[in-house]
Structure formats: structure tokens, C-alpha cells
Amino acid sequence: MPDPACAAGPDRTARWASRRTRSRAAVGRLEAARRGFERSLITLRRAALDAVDSGDLASLTLRVCGERRLRANGEGAG
């Protein structure tokens, strides 16, 4: 008659191996998600800085155009 402990051994080993494999896969997926999240944060920060820079440029352009218009109006009136 086979020993019950030996009969359960291979199934337990297979289950543990399967659990380890799933755990490693989960760790890999989490790491990939973390890297993707960090890349998206970097992309968002760059986009925000670009938006601020372009806003500064638009503001400067409007100010220069306004000053030119004021000077043009002042010279025509005199």
C-alpha cells in the first residue's frame, strides 16, 4: 500500500511551483506597471512645463504687440 504522505508530495510540489510561477508573474506585471506609471509621470511633467513655457511665450508676444499698438497710436495722434 502506498504511503499517503508520498502520494500527496508531488501534488503539493506542483501546487507550490505553480504558486511561485504565478507570484513571479505578478511581481513582473507590477514592476512593468510601476515603470509605465513613472514614464507617464515624466511625460506629464514635461507636458506641463511645455504648457507653462508656451504660456509665457504667448504672454510676451501679446505684451509686445500691445506695446507696438500703443506706440503706433501715439505717433499717429501727434
Secondary structure, DSSP 8 states (H G I E B T S, - for coil): ---HHHHHHHHHHHHHHHHHHHHHHHHHHHHHHHHHHHHHHHHHHHHHHHHHHHHHHHHHHHHHHHHHHHHHHHHHH-
